[in-house]
Amino acid sequence: MAANSEEDEYWESQHAKSNRPGDTAFKQQRLSAWKPVVTVRSTIPVFAVIGVVFLVIGGILHGSVTAVKQIQVEYTNCVSQEYTGRMCSDIRANLSLVTEPCTCWVNFTLPEQYSGTVYMYYKLTDFYQNHRRYIKSRSDLQLRGSLASDGDCTPLKTAPFNATGQVESIAIAPCGLIANSLFNDTLTLFSIGENATVNVTGRGIAWKSDHSTKFRNPSGNITEAFANYPSPPNWQRSADELDPSDPDNNGFQNEDFIVWMRTAALSTFRKLYRKIPAGLEKGDYRLIVTYDFPTHAFSGKKFLVLNTISWLGGRNTFLGIAYLVVGSISLAVSLAFVFLSVLNSGSWHVRQRDVL
């Protein structure tokens, strides 16, 4: 028994030695350390510097954003030129007239010159592109050129008839709710002072990554490729005829279509429609609308938005205001600490005098 006890003690001593950290400053945690003592006086310069820096950055950002020029024109209830005294929104709500053309216009004044490239947007309110069922209703494989793939396009996956009217269950191209609700108003800007239509371009309005990677037309002649595939129910023309003026801007690579397919996060949103490279002169303009996109079903409104940009982008004041608010709070805290420091210093001198 004594031998076993000595053997156990031996192995325990060996085990303890093997797990013991080396006798160094690092392993025994004897390194020199600096621990800052946070006092009211030591934090004053920190908050003051943060406040000044944030106020300067906020002023620069806010000044840049406020230099952006913007005007928006509502045309939801514009009066039809074909139906005297009736609004195009009412025409589109009437099922018996839903396929009839409706044109209207709205006059507006540009109060100042818009230099450089002007960006032309359409804006919708109360349209929930962020609904889960709506967002999922698309086929990314089909949008990359495989027309027969209907993916998760429910409830608009297939049609009982093909494009020629024959009975056949075949994929809609493009399928899904997003594609079916494509914004299809035609907006034309007319300069009353110059008596001429403003030149715009629809090229470059979509993200380059979307246009080159996510959206691809089927190989070969796209007219033949789309011939046997029915269009979405709300479309007035097939995918290969979206832009008659530009053959290269048709099919799934139509830039208006690509812009619409990138869904918005909020119910009120705007999407890029055209660019005006030459800018706009101060004066009177007329927005001419071929009214096809109905809004009565969701009680929304439609706007034209004309916008310039700065190095920071469009007109969004949030970032500049956020910096200004944080800077102001930091300066206020530093001033409060200065007051507390002076107050405590005075109290200390009073206590010392009382002791003496």
C-alpha positions in Angstrom: 0.0 0.0 0.0 2.9 2.3 0.8 4.4 1.6 -2.6 1.2 2.5 -4.4 0.9 5.7 -2.4 4.4 6.8 -3.4 3.7 5.9 -7.0 0.5 8.0 -7.0 2.3 11.0 -5.5 5.0 10.7 -8.1 2.6 10.7 -11.1 0.6 13.6 -9.5 3.8 15.6 -9.2 4.7 14.9 -12.8 1.3 15.9 -14.0 1.3 19.1 -12.0 4.7 20.0 -13.4 3.6 19.4 -17.0 0.6 21.8 -16.7 2.3 24.5 -14.8 2.9 27.7 -16.9 6.4 28.9 -17.3 7.8 31.4 -14.9 7.8 34.3 -17.3 6.2 37.8 -17.1 3.8 37.0 -19.9 2.6 33.6 -18.7 2.4 34.7 -15.1 0.6 37.9 -16.1 3.2 40.2 -14.6 3.5 42.5 -17.7 3.3 46.2 -17.3 -0.2 47.6 -18.0 -1.8 50.9 -18.4 -5.3 51.5 -17.2 -6.8 54.8 -18.0 -8.6 56.6 -15.3 -11.7 58.1 -16.8 -12.6 61.4 -15.2 -14.8 64.3 -16.1 -11.8 66.4 -17.2 -10.3 63.7 -19.3 -13.4 63.1 -21.3 -14.0 66.8 -22.1 -11.5 67.0 -25.1 -12.7 63.6 -26.4 -16.4 64.7 -26.7 -15.3 68.2 -27.9 -13.2 66.8 -30.8 -15.9 64.3 -31.8 -18.5 67.1 -31.8 -16.4 69.4 -33.9 -15.5 66.7 -36.4 -19.1 65.4 -36.8 -20.4 69.0 -37.2 -17.9 69.7 -39.9 -18.7 66.5 -41.8 -22.5 66.9 -41.3 -22.3 70.5 -42.6 -20.4 69.3 -45.7 -22.9 66.4 -46.3 -26.0 68.6 -45.7 -24.7 71.4 -47.9 -24.0 68.9 -50.7 -27.4 67.4 -50.5 -29.3 70.7 -50.4 -27.5 71.7 -53.6 -29.4 68.9 -55.4 -32.3 70.2 -57.4 -35.6 68.3 -57.5 -39.2 68.8 -58.6 -42.0 66.3 -58.6 -45.3 66.5 -60.6 -48.3 64.4 -59.8 -50.4 63.1 -62.7 -52.6 60.4 -61.0 -55.8 62.2 -62.0 -54.9 64.0 -65.1 -57.7 64.6 -67.5 -58.0 62.5 -70.7 -57.7 64.1 -74.1 -59.8 61.4 -75.7 -62.7 61.5 -73.2 -63.6 65.1 -72.5 -63.9 65.8 -68.8 -63.0 62.3 -67.6 -59.8 61.3 -65.8 -57.6 58.6 -67.2 -57.6 56.9 -63.8 -61.4 56.4 -64.2 -60.9 55.2 -67.8 -58.5 52.5 -66.6 -60.8 51.5 -63.7 -63.6 50.9 -66.3 -63.3 47.3 -67.5 -65.2 48.1 -70.7 -62.6 50.8 -71.6 -59.5 49.2 -70.1 -57.9 48.5 -73.5 -58.8 51.9 -75.0 -55.9 54.4 -75.3 -55.9 57.3 -72.8 -53.5 60.3 -73.1 -53.3 63.2 -70.8 -50.9 66.0 -69.9 -49.8 68.2 -67.0 -48.2 71.6 -67.3 -45.5 72.6 -64.8 -42.8 75.3 -64.4 -39.2 74.6 -63.7 -38.1 77.5 -61.4 -34.4 77.3 -62.2 -32.0 75.7 -64.7 -31.0 72.1 -64.1 -27.4 71.8 -65.3 -25.7 68.5 -66.2 -27.5 65.2 -66.5 -31.0 65.3 -65.1 -32.5 62.0 -63.9 -36.2 61.3 -64.7 -38.0 59.0 -62.3 -41.5 57.7 -61.9 -42.8 57.5 -58.3 -45.5 55.3 -56.9 -47.2 55.4 -53.5 -48.9 52.6 -51.6 -47.6 49.9 -53.9 -46.1 47.1 -51.8 -43.4 45.5 -53.8 -42.0 44.2 -50.5 -44.8 41.7 -50.0 -43.3 38.2 -49.5 -45.5 36.4 -52.0 -44.9 39.2 -54.6 -41.1 39.1 -54.2 -40.9 35.3 -54.5 -43.1 35.2 -57.6 -40.3 35.1 -60.3 -38.0 32.7 -62.0 -34.4 33.8 -62.0 -33.5 30.8 -64.2 -36.0 31.9 -66.8 -34.8 35.5 -66.6 -31.3 34.2 -67.6 -32.7 32.8 -70.8 -34.3 29.5 -70.1 -37.9 30.3 -71.1 -39.4 27.0 -70.1 -38.4 27.4 -66.5 -41.3 28.8 -64.4 -39.5 28.5 -61.0 -41.6 29.8 -58.1 -43.8 32.1 -60.2 -47.1 31.1 -58.5 -49.8 32.2 -59.2 -48.7 33.2 -62.7 -46.6 30.2 -63.8 -48.3 28.8 -66.8 -51.1 29.6 -69.2 -53.6 27.1 -70.6 -53.0 28.4 -74.2 -49.8 29.1 -76.0 -49.1 32.3 -77.9 -50.8 31.0 -81.0 -54.0 30.1 -79.1 -53.5 26.3 -79.1 -54.5 24.4 -76.0 -51.2 23.7 -74.1 -50.0 24.3 -70.6 -46.9 26.4 -71.2 -44.8 28.7 -69.1 -45.6 32.4 -69.2 -42.6 34.5 -70.3 -41.8 36.3 -68.2 -43.7 34.6 -65.4 -44.7 35.8 -62.0 -46.4 38.7 -60.3 -43.5 41.2 -60.5 -43.3 40.9 -64.3 -47.1 41.0 -64.7 -47.3 44.4 -62.8 -44.6 46.1 -65.0 -45.0 49.9 -65.0 -46.0 50.7 -68.5 -46.9 54.4 -68.6 -45.1 56.3 -71.4 -43.8 59.7 -70.1 -42.8 62.4 -72.6 -41.4 65.7 -71.6 -42.2 68.7 -73.9 -40.6 72.1 -73.6 -43.3 74.8 -74.1 -40.9 77.6 -74.5 -38.8 75.8 -77.1 -41.8 74.1 -78.7 -39.9 70.9 -78.8 -39.7 67.5 -77.2 -36.9 67.1 -74.6 -34.3 64.5 -75.8 -34.0 61.6 -73.3 -32.2 58.3 -73.2 -33.3 55.0 -71.7 -29.8 53.5 -71.9 -27.8 53.0 -68.7 -30.8 53.2 -66.3 -30.4 49.7 -65.1 -27.5 48.3 -62.9 -24.7 47.0 -65.1 -24.5 43.8 -63.0 -28.2 43.2 -63.6 -28.0 43.9 -67.4 -24.9 41.8 -68.0 -25.5 38.9 -65.6 -28.9 38.5 -64.0 -31.0 39.1 -67.1 -30.1 37.4 -70.4 -32.1 36.8 -73.5 -32.5 33.3 -75.0 -29.9 32.5 -77.7 -30.8 33.2 -81.3 -33.6 35.4 -82.6 -35.6 36.6 -79.6 -38.8 37.1 -81.7 -38.7 33.4 -82.6 -37.7 32.4 -79.1 -40.7 34.2 -77.5 -43.2 33.2 -80.3 -44.7 30.2 -78.5 -44.6 31.6 -75.0 -47.6 33.7 -73.8 -47.0 37.1 -72.2 -48.2 38.0 -68.7 -52.0 38.8 -68.6 -51.5 42.5 -68.0 -49.0 43.0 -70.8 -50.2 44.7 -74.0 -47.3 43.4 -76.0 -44.8 40.5 -75.9 -41.4 40.7 -74.4 -39.6 41.0 -77.7 -41.6 44.2 -78.5 -41.1 46.2 -75.4 -39.0 48.8 -77.2 -39.9 49.1 -80.9 -37.4 52.0 -81.4 -34.4 50.0 -80.2 -34.1 46.3 -81.2 -31.3 45.7 -78.7 -33.4 46.9 -75.8 -36.0 44.1 -75.9 -36.7 40.8 -74.2 -35.4 40.2 -70.7 -32.6 42.8 -71.3 -35.1 45.7 -71.7 -33.8 48.2 -69.1 -37.2 49.4 -68.0 -38.1 45.8 -67.3 -34.8 45.2 -65.4 -35.4 48.4 -63.3 -38.9 47.2 -62.4 -37.8 43.7 -61.4 -35.5 45.1 -58.7 -38.1 45.4 -56.1 -38.4 48.3 -53.7 -38.2 48.0 -49.9 -40.9 50.5 -49.0 -44.4 51.1 -50.3 -43.6 54.5 -51.6 -40.7 54.4 -54.0 -39.4 55.8 -57.2 -37.5 54.1 -60.1 -35.3 55.6 -62.8 -37.1 56.1 -66.0 -34.9 58.2 -68.3 -31.8 60.4 -68.3 -31.7 63.9 -69.8 -28.0 64.3 -70.7 -28.3 68.0 -71.8 -30.0 69.2 -68.7 -33.1 71.4 -68.6 -33.5 75.1 -69.0 -35.7 77.2 -66.7 -39.2 77.6 -68.0 -42.5 76.0 -68.7 -42.9 72.3 -69.6 -45.6 69.8 -70.3 -45.6 66.2 -69.2 -47.4 64.1 -71.8 -48.6 60.7 -70.4 -49.8 57.7 -72.3 -51.8 56.4 -69.3 -51.6 52.6 -69.0 -50.7 51.8 -65.4 -53.8 51.6 -63.2 -53.7 52.8 -59.6 -57.3 52.5 -58.5 -56.8 48.9 -57.2 -54.3 50.0 -54.5 -55.4 53.6 -54.1 -51.9 54.8 -55.0 -50.6 58.0 -56.7 -48.2 58.5 -59.6 -45.5 61.2 -59.9 -42.9 62.4 -62.3 -39.7 63.3 -60.5 -36.9 65.4 -62.0 -33.6 65.2 -60.1 -30.0 66.3 -60.3 -27.3 64.6 -58.3 -24.2 65.6 -56.4 -21.0 63.7 -55.5 -23.0 62.1 -52.7 -25.9 61.0 -54.9 -29.5 62.1 -54.8 -31.5 64.3 -52.4 -31.3 62.5 -49.1 -30.8 64.6 -46.0 -30.7 61.8 -43.4 -26.9 61.3 -43.3 -26.1 64.9 -43.0 -28.7 65.5 -40.3 -27.5 62.4 -38.4 -23.9 63.8 -38.3 -25.2 67.2 -37.2 -27.3 65.7 -34.4 -24.5 63.5 -33.1 -22.0 66.4 -33.3 -24.4 68.7 -31.4 -25.0 66.1 -28.7 -21.2 65.5 -28.3 -20.6 69.3 -27.9 -23.4 69.6 -25.4 -22.0 66.8 -23.3 -18.5 68.3 -23.4 -20.0 71.7 -22.2 -21.9 69.9 -19.5 -18.8 68.2 -18.3 -16.9 71.6 -18.3 -19.7 73.0 -16.1 -19.5 69.9 -13.8 -15.7 70.2 -13.6 -15.8 73.9 -12.6 -18.6 73.2 -10.1 -16.7 70.4 -8.5 -13.5 72.4 -8.4 -15.2 75.2 -6.6 -16.7 72.8 -4.1 -13.3 71.2 -3.4 -11.8 74.7 -2.6 -14.7 75.4 -0.3 -14.1 72.1 1.6 -10.4 72.8 1.9 -11.1 76.3 3.3 -13.5 74.8 5.9 -10.9 72.3 7.0 -8.2 74.9 7.5 
